[in-house]
Amino acid sequence: MSLTPVSDPSGLLERAPRLTELLPDAALSEALARGDAWAVHAVLSRRLEQEPPGPKRELLAALVEDRGAFVIAGRPPVTSSVLGTGVRWKGAPARGAAPNAPFVAERTVTVLGVPVWPLDGYLVRADGNAPIQVIGQVPPSPGRSRRRAGALAGMALGLCALAGLGAVWLDARSMRAVTVVNGLSRPVDVRIGGEHWVVAPGTQEQGRVKLGDERLRAVATWPGQESVIEDVMLPTEGERILFNVKGAAMLEAVPEQGRTYASPYSRSLPESAMVLQPGEQLSVQAANWEAAARAYAESGRWEAASRVASAVAQVEAENTLAREMAARAFLLMDSQVPVNLPDALRWRNTRGFAAMLMHTWQEDPGAQALALALMRFIGEGDSARARYTEHAQQHPDSPLAALYLQRASPPPLGTAEAVAAYQELAKRFPDSPDVGRAWLDARWRFELGDSRVWGDSERQEFAVETSRLLRTLVEKHPPANLEALELDVRIFLRAQLRDAATTLVRRYGEDPRHRTWGFLVLAGRTAAAAGPEHTSYVMPDWIPSALARQPERMALLDLLTGQGLPKEAELAVVTSPVNRAVLRLTRDVLQDPKRALKQAVGESEAVLSRLDPEVAALLALELTRVGDARAKNLFNASLPLMLAREPLRNHAVPSSRDTGSELLRLDPGLRAAATLVHARRDATEGYPVFTQRLDGLTRMDALGGFAVRAASPWMRRAFDACMDTQVVQTLPPGIMLRGSLVEEQTRRENDREGRRPNCEARIVTPTGLPLPRTATATTTP
């Protein structure tokens, strides 16, 4: 040890006398001479890092750890915190220390009571609950840098974790659960955000999509095609989004079980894009558009029915069912508008639907025919003709454009002038199958509707010539749809070419895609009209397995095709009351017309809308004939009847058959029904009679529809009414009968068989039909 005394102006050697054991040390002596206690502590800390293990190192560690010996004067710091967040003291007296003994404490930044960042250290004294008394500031602890580094690392990790959690939270907030429901008849391709589904008909798909900078859109297309059938913006306010493609399916939001805060009532979801509220769950009432439209119609919600059916008709080509259901719903909806409104306001929905058909399906003759019929029904035939004129001028080389214009222009069908006009059109477009069949249709209707007297040979020659022209057309252009096939079959049957008719049906039915309900009815009626010896196909082989498993549908098919009449016991086992009522009504039209009329006036929309148009026409016209206003419900039962109501009424009710050309545009089955009902009028005696020949029914409807099959039972009903009606003979004034003469007059009035000659003369003979089966040829003088 040096004999030169060390300068110690701060008296540090007195507070820590063991420092002398480390002398001589130039750095330590210099720090002591400056009187800087923290510099001395720093010198000791550096020397501790380099000192090898041994007594000196232990001494250095003890001195460095005793930070209270190196205290310097300092201003008491500020400490404050709220709920454990702020600046707080960290430290406590050593265990066993004397009361009020000083100790080293550090100020530390805390968050919710957790130390996150060490500050500076102080020598303090605590006396019970009194505030801490600060003596002075001590040098930083050796581990403060490491603790700060750890705190920095912890805060960085915490910030990263918070950022990650925030990103996850934001990402979760931007996610939406999506349910896509497809009520159309075809699969549909749906893209929402970055997700993609191919949804089968009548099904639904679920997934999750992420919200982006742009609004969420749902784009629907047909698989493999680029044309968009629907492009809508989806709502994003809720967590569960529903996309009902074209609004075709019938959906409801129902409350979840056990959710007390949700609404206890169900709500319909008629829109295409919507959200489910908390506490609601999706309920599919009708997964396909047809069931949805029928459910709306049966409940009287014509606006909803028209929305669904028209949405399908706008995107599905050649969907005739959707077109007819939409047109009927629009007509019924518009008919409920006050009649004192102008037609421009009263029929705006029907007019808009017809305009959609004209614009969207310009290459579809069936859609254009329906549009023209709707425009004529609402009194805007001239407007339709103006549109078709403009279309024909824009496309002078289009056979369809020329055909549409000819349909909308005079002369009317059923006249020789119309035959000549369509023949000129066929010469102009010889390779168009649509124009060729339109010409043959004009010839066929002219032969059926010509009022001049035809000779049997002359009429037959005209029908055979029409069939010869059809053969030439069929060789190049076989019928491509059911309407064309029915026309060809009627023309062949009218010419007695039964083999040709059934061969055409067989070739068309070889494609399983053509075996629809309408085709099966046509095939069955063709086979019945041609006879088994001329039929080259077996009907049961064509019936789809799904249809064969429905006994009520098979029974209705037998009824419509004349294969049999269900008995009451067979009807009793039908589970559906609607199907049972349809079968019973259809059967009674052929067996018991009186009971059918009584039952029809009380049936619901569900039953009446499922009746065959010919069945409904017979019932509606018979009710009209007797002045029953309830015939309106039957006229509204199907679109063909609605469009044909006025010409049918005009033909069936008055005594004159001169109803103009409107009747010739109708289906032959409807015309035959009007002819049959027209033959029933009230005679002076008060019983219904037939007053005109009905032998033209078979010629008019070669397929043998319901009017042809109902002629005999309806004639039988009139004949029985005549036989059961007592005819009272009145005597001239002043003449009285007595004795045996009175008995003889009473006997004649009560003699049922005595009325037979009069009833046969008034009812049977004018019809040209055979006598009823139960009637005999014997007469009573």
DOVODREN-894267 format. One record per residue (C-alpha): residue in one letter; x, y, z negated. Coordinates in steps of 0.001 Angstrom, whole numbers. Example, Ala and Ser with C-alpha at 12.3 -4.5 7.8 and 13.67 -1.06 7.14 Angstrom:
// DOVODREN-894267
A,12300,-4500,-7800
S,13670,-1060,-7140
//
This chain:
// DOVODREN-894267
M,0,0,0
S,1215,3496,883
L,2115,5773,-1980
T,643,8736,-106
P,-2814,9436,-1542
V,-5693,9074,945
S,-7832,12168,1465
D,-11470,11394,430
P,-13429,14653,307
S,-16829,12819,275
G,-15930,10610,-2723
L,-16689,7513,-739
L,-13915,5531,-2450
E,-15633,6132,-5758
R,-18975,4745,-4455
A,-17290,1819,-2742
P,-14009,1228,-4590
R,-13321,-2004,-2693
L,-12507,110,373
T,-9053,545,-1076
E,-8412,-3154,-466
L,-8554,-2418,3257
L,-5936,309,3173
P,-3620,1181,4718
D,-5633,1501,7915
A,-5094,4522,10138
A,-8658,4560,11550
L,-10175,4106,8121
S,-7948,6785,6594
E,-8837,9262,9351
A,-12580,8625,8837
L,-12210,9059,5075
A,-10285,12301,5572
R,-13091,13735,7704
G,-15569,13001,4926
D,-17872,11274,7417
A,-19461,8270,5647
W,-21118,7002,8883
A,-17762,7129,10691
V,-16267,5011,7922
H,-19160,2541,8299
A,-18610,2452,12065
V,-14864,1735,11576
L,-15733,-1097,9221
S,-18277,-2519,11699
R,-15702,-2533,14531
R,-13065,-4129,12360
L,-15594,-6800,11245
E,-16126,-7799,14844
Q,-12382,-8433,15333
E,-11470,-9810,11913
P,-10807,-13554,11827
P,-12493,-15686,9172
G,-11069,-15231,5744
P,-11317,-13129,2571
K,-10883,-9866,4485
R,-13803,-10720,6783
E,-16034,-11545,3834
L,-15058,-8187,2243
L,-15824,-6334,5444
A,-19208,-8047,5769
A,-20135,-7129,2183
L,-19133,-3492,2712
V,-20988,-3176,6029
E,-24104,-4751,4549
D,-24099,-2299,1611
R,-25478,562,3681
G,-26635,2453,592
A,-22995,3257,-266
F,-22696,5317,2952
V,-25731,7537,2399
I,-25666,11112,3621
A,-28005,13982,2866
G,-31016,14298,5200
R,-34471,15829,5444
P,-37248,13468,4344
P,-38869,12075,7505
V,-42584,12076,8344
T,-44451,8792,8279
S,-48129,8323,9120
S,-50322,5515,10502
V,-53960,4715,11182
L,-55231,1160,10877
G,-51666,-127,10849
T,-50696,1784,14000
G,-48045,4537,13761
V,-44737,4987,11792
R,-44414,3025,8570
W,-41692,2093,6003
K,-40204,-1364,6163
G,-38150,-2615,3205
A,-38406,-3417,-524
P,-36133,-3463,-3644
A,-34045,-6537,-4160
R,-35575,-9204,-6362
G,-34681,-8602,-10007
A,-33643,-4987,-9424
A,-34224,-2480,-12221
P,-37322,-287,-11992
N,-36840,2870,-9978
A,-33652,1425,-8506
P,-32760,2796,-5044
F,-32952,526,-1997
V,-32612,813,1762
A,-35791,1071,3862
E,-36319,1692,7598
R,-38901,3644,9448
T,-40565,1384,12070
V,-43141,1945,14808
T,-45972,-530,14225
V,-49044,-1490,16263
L,-51895,-2961,14237
G,-49396,-3724,11454
V,-46875,-5474,13721
P,-43379,-3840,13853
V,-42452,-3175,17451
W,-39606,-596,17363
P,-37038,73,14506
L,-36080,3738,13931
D,-33585,5014,11288
G,-32753,3791,7752
Y,-32938,5719,4470
L,-31960,5204,842
V,-35216,5552,-1027
R,-36655,5085,-4489
A,-40207,3834,-5251
D,-41972,4439,-8512
G,-45218,2474,-8667
N,-47986,3973,-6557
A,-46197,7300,-6179
P,-44992,8336,-2715
I,-41547,7042,-1732
Q,-38712,9407,-2704
V,-36047,9773,-11
I,-32461,10099,-1329
G,-30631,10276,1961
Q,-30082,8658,5344
V,-27976,5525,5737
P,-26110,4339,8861
P,-27923,2061,11325
S,-27933,-1602,10496
P,-25708,-3804,12608
G,-28706,-5705,14053
R,-30741,-2666,14976
S,-29555,-2711,18588
R,-30453,-6362,18914
R,-33828,-5752,17351
R,-34428,-2865,19684
A,-33380,-4986,22641
G,-35706,-7724,21450
A,-38456,-5174,21003
L,-37830,-3847,24491
A,-37886,-7368,25889
G,-41043,-8142,23912
M,-42713,-4956,25100
A,-41689,-5698,28663
L,-43048,-9205,28391
G,-46166,-7855,26725
L,-46632,-5302,29467
C,-46150,-8004,32080
A,-48606,-10212,30267
L,-51067,-7341,29989
A,-50556,-6548,33646
G,-51109,-10168,34531
L,-54169,-10385,32338
G,-55396,-7136,33825
A,-54838,-8466,37309
V,-56651,-11665,36406
W,-59442,-9651,34822
L,-59703,-7354,37822
D,-59566,-10339,40125
A,-62300,-12034,38126
R,-64304,-8824,38200
S,-63969,-8735,41986
M,-65165,-12338,42439
R,-68803,-13086,43200
A,-70643,-16398,43189
V,-72442,-16849,46518
T,-75251,-19230,47509
V,-76084,-19580,51218
V,-79490,-21097,52112
N,-80277,-22166,55696
G,-83981,-22531,56449
L,-83522,-22619,60238
S,-83938,-25725,62378
R,-80264,-25829,63397
P,-76913,-25752,61581
V,-75551,-22254,61116
D,-72009,-20932,60705
V,-71754,-18345,57892
R,-68736,-16180,57057
I,-68669,-14001,53927
G,-65423,-12223,53097
G,-62666,-14780,53578
E,-64942,-17782,53037
H,-66573,-19935,55707
W,-69420,-22476,55583
V,-71298,-24588,58120
V,-74726,-24999,56500
A,-76981,-27823,57678
P,-80721,-27203,58262
G,-82771,-27066,55078
T,-79697,-27133,52791
Q,-77601,-24691,50766
E,-73888,-24128,50141
Q,-72216,-22468,47153
G,-68839,-20767,46706
R,-67019,-17688,45451
V,-65897,-14673,47450
K,-63629,-11759,46568
L,-64589,-8138,46974
G,-62222,-6099,49091
D,-61875,-2469,50046
E,-64735,-2849,52523
R,-68311,-3800,51700
L,-69168,-7484,51590
R,-70778,-8684,54836
A,-72476,-11937,55785
V,-72120,-12897,59449
A,-74128,-15859,60765
T,-73536,-17530,64140
W,-74332,-20861,65760
P,-71438,-23328,65364
G,-69033,-23004,68269
Q,-70600,-19768,69555
E,-69590,-16142,69197
S,-72972,-14439,69490
V,-74049,-13124,66093
I,-77559,-14032,64963
E,-77383,-12021,61725
D,-74975,-9479,60243
V,-76029,-7978,56900
M,-74408,-6106,54042
L,-74613,-7993,50764
P,-75365,-6342,47421
T,-72480,-6493,44925
E,-74118,-5170,41769
G,-74756,-8628,40382
E,-72523,-11614,39720
R,-74552,-14114,41786
I,-75361,-13237,45389
L,-77918,-15066,47556
F,-77826,-15082,51358
N,-81004,-16505,52883
V,-80211,-16799,56608
K,-82826,-14726,58484
G,-84973,-14938,55346
A,-86286,-18277,56635
A,-86397,-20273,53392
M,-88950,-19551,50659
L,-87052,-18708,47450
E,-87955,-17663,43917
A,-85961,-16485,40907
V,-87220,-18269,37801
P,-86142,-17633,34174
E,-83613,-20031,32715
Q,-84715,-22079,29750
G,-83590,-20715,26409
R,-82791,-17226,27717
T,-84827,-14957,25470
Y,-83564,-11720,26989
A,-84604,-12624,30548
S,-87971,-11834,32093
P,-90478,-14646,31426
Y,-91970,-14292,34923
S,-90814,-15686,38241
R,-90277,-13355,41175
S,-90235,-14092,44887
L,-87113,-13337,46899
P,-88336,-12373,50378
E,-85204,-10532,51481
S,-82299,-11998,53396
A,-79646,-10713,50938
M,-80291,-10335,47223
V,-78829,-10936,43744
L,-79869,-13068,40802
Q,-80195,-11165,37541
P,-78758,-12500,34259
G,-81026,-15190,32852
E,-82427,-16188,36265
Q,-81860,-19285,38341
L,-82646,-20053,41974
S,-85710,-22130,42861
V,-86208,-23244,46478
Q,-89954,-23401,47124
A,-89600,-24313,50825
A,-86229,-25220,52266
N,-87209,-24881,55947
W,-88872,-22056,57814
E,-91967,-24005,58931
A,-92893,-25015,55381
A,-92245,-21447,54197
A,-94371,-19882,56942
R,-97216,-22346,56325
A,-97093,-21731,52567
Y,-97297,-17969,53123
A,-100143,-18390,55610
E,-102153,-20712,53380
S,-101942,-18157,50582
G,-103059,-15351,52894
R,-99677,-13587,52938
W,-99670,-12946,56684
E,-96956,-10307,56544
A,-94517,-12741,54930
A,-95550,-15531,57319
S,-94975,-13281,60333
R,-91591,-12168,58976
V,-90320,-15731,58625
A,-91698,-17097,61894
S,-90675,-14068,63971
A,-87148,-14179,62527
V,-86825,-17765,63757
A,-88457,-16992,67099
Q,-85930,-14211,67642
V,-82880,-16482,67370
E,-83994,-20010,68306
A,-84504,-20448,72042
E,-87572,-22414,73160
N,-88940,-22713,69613
T,-92570,-22523,70725
L,-93904,-23398,67272
A,-92174,-20401,65683
R,-93448,-18110,68447
E,-97037,-19266,68079
M,-96997,-19089,64276
A,-95517,-15586,64379
A,-97990,-14378,67023
R,-100958,-15744,65062
A,-99738,-14161,61835
F,-99242,-10785,63553
L,-102711,-10935,65124
L,-104361,-11760,61807
M,-102366,-9072,60017
D,-103285,-6438,62608
S,-106930,-7514,62693
Q,-107220,-6541,59029
V,-106405,-2916,59891
P,-109469,-619,59972
V,-111116,-770,63390
N,-111478,3004,63573
L,-107728,3420,63992
P,-106375,3939,67511
D,-105120,795,69223
A,-101598,2245,69225
L,-101627,2012,65422
R,-103888,-971,64978
W,-101889,-3449,67083
R,-98374,-2116,66519
N,-97057,-5354,64948
T,-98395,-7562,67746
R,-97107,-5099,70331
G,-93662,-5078,68726
F,-93483,-8883,68689
A,-94515,-9075,72356
A,-91856,-6495,73220
M,-89270,-8580,71369
L,-90203,-11648,73411
M,-90003,-9661,76651
H,-86595,-8245,75821
T,-84913,-11205,74085
W,-86035,-14172,76205
Q,-86004,-12826,79752
E,-85021,-16244,81147
D,-87778,-18151,79338
P,-91086,-18323,81266
G,-92902,-19709,78223
A,-91915,-16751,76041
Q,-92924,-14312,78778
A,-96296,-16033,79221
L,-96996,-15638,75503
A,-95918,-11991,75574
L,-98245,-11303,78509
A,-101153,-13056,76779
L,-100620,-10959,73643
M,-100458,-7730,75611
R,-103675,-8598,77454
F,-105379,-9517,74197
I,-104693,-6090,72685
G,-105739,-4352,75890
E,-102298,-3426,77211
G,-102118,-5594,80316
D,-101311,-2548,82436
S,-98373,-1680,80177
A,-97029,-5221,80508
R,-97368,-5064,84270
A,-95432,-1775,84317
R,-92595,-3383,82351
Y,-92473,-6386,84654
T,-92533,-4091,87690
E,-89502,-2241,86369
H,-87773,-5542,85598
A,-88448,-6869,89109
Q,-87042,-3680,90637
Q,-83869,-4020,88569
H,-83480,-7695,89585
P,-84850,-7990,93134
D,-83192,-11365,93724
S,-84472,-12994,90518
P,-87282,-15550,91041
L,-88302,-15295,87381
A,-88637,-11512,87565
A,-90881,-11862,90614
L,-92894,-14616,88912
Y,-93465,-12515,85771
L,-94699,-9626,87883
Q,-97070,-11866,89848
R,-98521,-13297,86637
A,-99248,-9807,85340
S,-100743,-8586,88637
P,-103949,-9383,90532
P,-105388,-11464,92101
P,-106459,-13608,89122
L,-105849,-17342,88983
G,-108591,-19564,90321
T,-109072,-17604,93537
A,-107938,-18257,97081
E,-106118,-14922,97035
A,-104025,-16080,94055
V,-103123,-19296,95886
A,-101952,-17259,98882
A,-99954,-14856,96698
Y,-98103,-17635,94888
Q,-97524,-19445,98171
E,-95771,-16356,99555
L,-93707,-16212,96381
A,-92736,-19870,96828
K,-91620,-19166,100411
R,-89483,-16288,99116
F,-87799,-18456,96462
P,-87972,-22031,97795
D,-85359,-23376,95360
S,-86976,-22112,92152
P,-88779,-24871,90191
D,-90652,-22296,88100
V,-92046,-20522,91155
G,-92884,-23834,92834
R,-94860,-25082,89838
A,-96606,-21728,89496
W,-97867,-22150,93080
L,-99088,-25685,92383
D,-100734,-24487,89172
A,-102607,-21842,91191
R,-103790,-24514,93673
W,-104865,-26846,90858
R,-106836,-24144,89030
F,-108463,-22996,92257
E,-109717,-26509,92967
L,-111089,-26805,89408
G,-112641,-23380,89260
D,-113869,-22677,92774
S,-117579,-21900,92559
R,-118386,-22681,96182
V,-119800,-26074,97016
W,-117070,-28567,97797
G,-117698,-31785,99591
D,-116304,-34827,97904
S,-113898,-35557,100764
E,-112859,-31911,101068
R,-112135,-31649,97365
Q,-110195,-34890,97398
E,-108114,-33812,100378
F,-107167,-30564,98601
A,-106168,-32449,95441
V,-104124,-34972,97430
E,-102321,-32185,99282
T,-101450,-30554,95968
S,-100068,-33855,94686
R,-98029,-34308,97882
L,-96420,-30898,97379
L,-95737,-31839,93761
R,-93964,-35044,94781
T,-91567,-33031,96899
L,-90911,-30641,94019
V,-90425,-33411,91435
E,-87806,-35136,93588
K,-85629,-32006,93399
H,-86705,-30613,90041
P,-88114,-33071,87477
P,-90108,-31431,84684
A,-87745,-29824,82192
N,-90238,-29156,79386
L,-93523,-30417,78034
E,-95631,-27718,79719
A,-94267,-28604,83155
L,-94761,-32323,82476
E,-98405,-31831,81469
L,-99128,-29838,84623
D,-97529,-32499,86823
V,-99462,-35276,85081
R,-102791,-33470,85461
I,-102185,-32880,89158
F,-101324,-36548,89765
L,-104297,-37809,87760
R,-106612,-35395,89576
A,-105472,-37008,92836
Q,-105985,-40501,91364
L,-102211,-41154,91456
R,-102084,-42947,88123
D,-98807,-44781,88746
A,-97049,-41546,89633
A,-98373,-39863,86470
T,-97258,-42603,84077
T,-93885,-42970,85833
L,-93244,-39274,85300
V,-94108,-39594,81602
R,-91850,-42650,81250
R,-88850,-40904,82799
Y,-89335,-37856,80610
G,-89668,-39993,77475
E,-86478,-41952,78100
D,-84617,-39087,76440
P,-85138,-39490,72647
R,-84897,-35709,72207
H,-88149,-35312,74182
R,-90205,-37562,71889
T,-91934,-34790,69986
W,-95448,-34871,68588
G,-96856,-33046,71611
F,-95198,-35492,73987
L,-96561,-38508,72113
V,-100093,-37102,72348
L,-99632,-36446,76075
A,-98163,-39905,76674
G,-101006,-41596,74803
R,-103714,-39678,76667
T,-102011,-40354,79990
A,-101915,-44080,79260
A,-105594,-44052,78271
A,-106587,-42149,81426
A,-104467,-44308,83770
G,-105311,-47664,82212
P,-102932,-50444,81132
E,-102496,-51769,84674
H,-101020,-48445,85779
T,-98944,-47679,82645
S,-95237,-48526,82796
Y,-94382,-47820,79162
V,-95354,-48974,75678
M,-96272,-46170,73311
P,-95135,-47825,70014
D,-91595,-48103,71393
W,-91346,-44322,71550
I,-92634,-43463,68088
P,-89763,-42283,65824
S,-89225,-44350,62709
A,-89831,-41340,60430
L,-93269,-40828,62015
A,-94106,-44536,61923
R,-93703,-44471,58128
Q,-96501,-41872,57793
P,-99846,-43677,58076
E,-101870,-40461,58103
R,-99894,-39134,61079
M,-100219,-42419,62908
A,-103981,-42400,62299
L,-104208,-38847,63682
L,-102172,-39870,66730
D,-104614,-42724,67385
L,-107510,-40287,67046
L,-106054,-37751,69452
T,-105132,-40355,72044
G,-108338,-42392,71838
Q,-106735,-45513,70402
G,-109140,-45891,67486
L,-111249,-44220,64810
P,-110257,-44565,61147
K,-112849,-45993,58810
E,-113852,-44448,55509
A,-111862,-47036,53568
E,-108734,-46144,55525
L,-109269,-42439,54829
A,-109691,-43082,51120
V,-106120,-44352,50768
V,-104619,-41168,52256
T,-103011,-39390,49298
S,-102934,-35853,50702
P,-106369,-34168,50541
V,-105376,-31897,53435
N,-104446,-34803,55711
R,-107569,-36683,54645
A,-109778,-33717,55523
V,-108075,-33266,58910
L,-108585,-36921,59772
R,-112217,-36916,58653
L,-113063,-33743,60565
T,-111402,-34987,63730
R,-113174,-38333,63519
D,-116582,-36807,62788
V,-116401,-34605,65875
L,-116617,-37851,67834
Q,-118918,-39780,65487
D,-121119,-37361,63568
P,-120951,-33761,64892
K,-123584,-32576,62428
R,-121532,-33700,59430
A,-118361,-32260,60990
L,-119977,-28834,61338
K,-121172,-28887,57744
Q,-117724,-29830,56486
A,-115759,-27408,58690
V,-117366,-24229,57361
G,-116039,-24902,53871
E,-112488,-25976,54668
S,-109384,-23978,53783
E,-106698,-22486,55956
A,-104440,-25465,55253
V,-106946,-27838,56908
L,-108196,-25632,59745
S,-104711,-24641,60905
R,-103779,-28318,61316
L,-106748,-29190,63540
D,-106174,-29887,67201
P,-107217,-26770,69199
E,-109842,-28752,71157
V,-111425,-30037,67928
A,-111524,-26559,66440
A,-112901,-25153,69714
L,-115849,-27556,69764
L,-116725,-26751,66158
A,-116263,-22994,66547
L,-118333,-22796,69736
E,-121148,-24912,68310
L,-121315,-22666,65238
T,-121308,-19647,67515
R,-124138,-21129,69585
V,-126374,-21383,66532
G,-125375,-17915,65308
D,-123226,-18930,62335
A,-120736,-16151,61517
R,-118446,-18642,59826
A,-117213,-19640,63282
K,-114696,-16814,62892
N,-112545,-18922,60559
L,-112336,-21687,63148
F,-111507,-19282,65955
N,-108623,-18003,63804
A,-107391,-21541,63105
S,-104876,-21598,65980
L,-103278,-19168,68394
P,-104785,-20683,71596
L,-108279,-20247,70133
M,-107580,-16685,69008
L,-106391,-15662,72462
A,-109252,-17537,74176
R,-112072,-16478,71851
E,-113820,-13963,74104
P,-113800,-15990,77369
L,-114875,-19093,75442
R,-117734,-17271,73732
N,-118837,-15627,76936
H,-118956,-18994,78671
A,-120546,-21080,75920
V,-123198,-18803,74460
P,-125126,-17116,77313
S,-127124,-19028,79872
S,-124983,-17738,82709
R,-121646,-19361,83465
D,-120343,-16311,85335
T,-117580,-15329,82900
G,-114950,-14099,85342
S,-111381,-15250,85841
E,-110367,-15211,82162
L,-111697,-18734,81646
L,-109513,-20153,84413
R,-106346,-19119,82566
L,-107249,-21342,79606
D,-106185,-24859,78830
P,-108478,-27443,80504
G,-109403,-28935,77143
L,-110707,-25581,75904
R,-112613,-25034,79147
A,-114192,-28468,78823
A,-115246,-27683,75245
A,-116903,-24465,76398
T,-118677,-26347,79181
L,-120001,-28969,76772
V,-121317,-26444,74249
H,-122743,-24287,77021
A,-124940,-27223,77996
R,-126712,-27100,74613
R,-129460,-24514,74389
D,-132719,-24261,72500
A,-135701,-25415,74524
T,-139175,-24097,73997
E,-140005,-27176,71962
G,-137273,-26278,69475
Y,-134823,-29119,69982
P,-131373,-28859,71617
V,-131116,-30042,75202
F,-128506,-30312,77906
T,-129469,-28030,80782
Q,-126648,-28540,83249
R,-124623,-31350,84686
L,-121604,-32500,82682
D,-120095,-34799,85255
G,-117529,-32062,85927
L,-115955,-32629,82513
T,-113870,-35565,83719
R,-112772,-33629,86770
M,-111904,-30596,84652
D,-109883,-32529,82051
A,-108331,-35541,83724
L,-106446,-36406,80521
G,-109692,-37128,78710
G,-109491,-34680,75860
F,-111916,-34271,73003
A,-114647,-32542,74979
V,-114758,-35432,77450
R,-114805,-38016,74675
A,-117366,-36036,72657
A,-119845,-35686,75544
S,-121541,-39022,74903
P,-121983,-38690,71090
W,-123067,-35086,71423
M,-125551,-36069,74118
R,-126762,-38860,71867
R,-127338,-36329,69096
A,-129442,-34182,71420
F,-131358,-37210,72682
D,-132090,-38402,69126
A,-133250,-34914,68147
C,-135601,-34904,71095
M,-136944,-38350,70241
D,-137472,-37370,66570
T,-139225,-34074,67317
Q,-142991,-34261,67249
V,-144534,-32403,70188
V,-147878,-30913,69164
Q,-150351,-30654,72036
T,-152477,-27512,71916
L,-156064,-27542,73237
P,-157780,-24750,75117
P,-159840,-22386,72958
G,-163309,-23657,72101
I,-162504,-27339,72571
M,-162521,-29651,69605
L,-161763,-33347,69515
R,-163719,-35760,67401
G,-163641,-39379,66476
S,-161433,-41614,68602
L,-160071,-38685,70586
V,-158516,-37194,67446
E,-157017,-40557,66562
E,-155644,-40935,70091
Q,-154023,-37471,70022
T,-152471,-38173,66636
R,-151150,-41499,67873
R,-149496,-39836,70884
E,-147911,-37126,68768
N,-146437,-39739,66428
D,-145428,-42164,69184
R,-141592,-41853,69259
E,-141180,-44142,72255
G,-143779,-42202,74118
R,-141428,-39217,74173
R,-138696,-41186,75950
P,-139544,-40224,79571
N,-139617,-36538,78692
C,-136354,-36740,76691
E,-134579,-38688,79428
A,-135746,-36206,82030
R,-134694,-33166,80001
I,-131498,-34419,78366
V,-129997,-37459,80061
T,-130739,-36961,83737
P,-129337,-33369,84082
T,-125995,-34381,82614
G,-125111,-37012,85158
L,-123942,-39204,82281
P,-125300,-42702,81525
L,-128081,-43287,79041
P,-127085,-43653,75376
R,-126112,-47192,74495
T,-129039,-47730,72147
A,-131563,-46429,74601
T,-133512,-48811,76814
A,-134850,-48307,80281
T,-138422,-49196,79318
T,-140902,-46380,78980
T,-144303,-46085,77371
P,-147179,-44898,79585
//
